[in-house]
């Protein structure tokens, strides 16, 4: 898979197995989402695949929410660094410092995805943007990766308008990714 110009995504697998999406494909998908969302071309996001135990600890420590979740995003740029999003207030959701460029690379933030949650949601038909869709585990992982990338870039889904816009953007990015994958096959 050819790497495109623009923001980069680095994949870290701390939980392996269960879902057959290569790191190369996942990286290309997240890079597409970052690029389409207006991330700086010299930006880099880190996507870490974990188990339920690790994401539960992060969710409780960082978000003050009990139990596991499917995806967490920790942006390092203010939402005002990106274009305005429909229905989204352009202020920081968290107090984020200006990241320091390292070797010309701007850290965009971290996306943490629970492989266990993706597998369970896919198996139980509680996946997709609506929480009631039956997706394959691979498609659930792809959706969570795009969802996390959009959160890094200032998207949210707190209001109905913002949620509708974000879900439409996720689907647009996933459709474009599927077309690109078919073209490479």
Number of C-alpha atoms within 10 A of each C-alpha: 10 8 10 11 11 18 25 27 26 17 18 14 14 12 16 12 9 12 16 11 14 11 15 14 15 20 21 21 25 31 27 23 26 28 20 15 21 16 27 19 15 16 20 21 26 21 25 20 22 21 20 19 13 16 24 19 16 19 19 14 11 11 11 10 13 12 13 19 19 25 22 25 20 20 27 22 23 21 24 14 13 17 14 13 19 17 18 20 17 16 11 14 13 12 11 14 10 11 15 11 11 8 7 9 16 22 22 26 23 21 26 24 27 26 29 23 23 31 21 16 22 23 14 13 15 18 26 21 18 8 11 13 15 16 20 18 23 19 19 25 28 22 24 26 27 24 25 28 34 24 22 27 29 26 27 24 16 11 13 12 14 18 18 14 18 23 18 13 19 20 15 13 20 19 12 13 19 13 11 13 13 9 8 9 5
